């Protein structure tokens, strides 16, 4: 409805993947290499980038594919510009055809333990790391007349939020707002915008965040199931190929997508109505059970606050 | 369901209102003074604050009401802390009972004309100006054991977005994510969280933004109707008193609220189902007409880009 119905083929296209050295970013890069794309991965850690590049090389389909890695911190306009320039060079300065913005980390914690510096660095990690790349990518696509693609990666925590994500959900919600404004503006240029909302991804990032996650948040998530980075990558690529604006990877993602759609372009009017009705009945029940779990932690939390010296 | 059913009474309570020198913030402050609250208004411009304070004095109900104004820039933790400390002083250091976070401005513009500095300052204006006050307010309420209220003011542009709001909607969406995470966390403290999503408000801020608004955005909004600051203020106070989490002020706001509710606490299961069904049918039709308006501006936009030297 909002995109061409012709399936997008990554073969021979230049795909720029941020957060490309691990998790869903790396899995997407592997998938794109397998489909014959030129792939540039960007991440900070040079050692992990080299390991990721070796992995990508294993899946090379032809000697002509340009597969490269670039070490840049992209949570600034200057960093994103430098990464984009470096990645465009082997392509004669032409900017990539598709940008997969997978960069982002989460640091679950209680709101009352935050300060301005933590809030700003978390917002840079959850929002800035994708928004600044989107900015320089958009400018370059418009300047060069490239009718490309911007693919953001938000989270189901961009559809709802719970205790522990007060510095993460704002950035993931913000990505949704940005993608929706750009989906509208980019009708002026034929640039496609997509945004994915995966749930738990079994990745190095997930293991790192679980180490610092508040007990109450761990308890709420106790029964959650997750997906492998490979499965999430497949869903994202399939969603992009089908021209979907919001891309979700599992049943609960579909329920949240349909229940929060508003005026966002939908995937299907019939199945989305089904998911929306499921959400209308099930989500308030789920929310009540989450609220009960939070309330059951009041005593434990009071002790935590005393131990931390926050209350006397 | 999620809040006490006893109606909240501002009489004798200390209400802290940011963005309190004009628009909906000033109208809320007037309303709270009329209801017998102690009111502290915070804004940057000392001259406008003095005029606002004179206005508030006209509505004083008793000699005991403490009505004050404070000039601070609150888009930082330090600024918000200083404002809160100053406002708490006439109350013996006790922190306010309710925080009405009305600070915020919008600067409609095209995405491809942004840079990092503009993006950061717009995010500070749309998100930071409320988030940092919420941070220092939360810490103080928890420390002092005040079971108070946090009232954020987002926008219908926190439910959806269109061309022109790529640096505004992210902040207004981010406020929704923050409020939802805090609504969950604050069950640990009995602090209530509310968030309002007004549409167009006929205020000095609206007049200022229309002067810089892209033509295509003005065209889309041509048939919009708006509300007076006084009406919006009444809706917000009523919503807070009724214990509503999401507060909307008109029919279209209700439609967007119900159509994007997800697992957010609802206002009513019956009327929200009605609004959600209206949204399910009407919003995609509306979105299509907006998309047509954007596409109709392609020629005009190409000329704009050439004139600005963005394309050759």
Interface residues (C-beta under 8 A of the other chain):
Chain A: X2 X76 X77 X78 X110 X111 X112 X114 X115 X116 X119 X123 X127 X131 X132 X135 X138 X139 X142 X143 X145 X157 X158 X159 X160 X161 X162 X163 X164 X165 X166 X169 X170 X171 X172 X173 X174 X175 X176 X177 X178 X180 X181 X182 X184 X185 X187 X188 X216 X256 X259 X260 X261 X262 X263 X264 X265 X266 X269 X273 X276 X279 X280 X283 X284 X286 X287 X290 X291 X294 X295 X297 X298 X301 X305 X310 X311
Chain B: X2 X76 X77 X78 X110 X111 X112 X114 X115 X116 X119 X123 X127 X131 X132 X135 X138 X139 X142 X143 X145 X157 X158 X159 X160 X161 X162 X163 X164 X165 X166 X169 X170 X171 X172 X173 X174 X175 X176 X177 X178 X180 X181 X182 X184 X185 X187 X188 X216 X256 X259 X260 X261 X262 X263 X264 X265 X266 X269 X273 X276 X279 X280 X283 X284 X286 X287 X290 X291 X294 X295 X297 X298 X301 X305 X310 X311
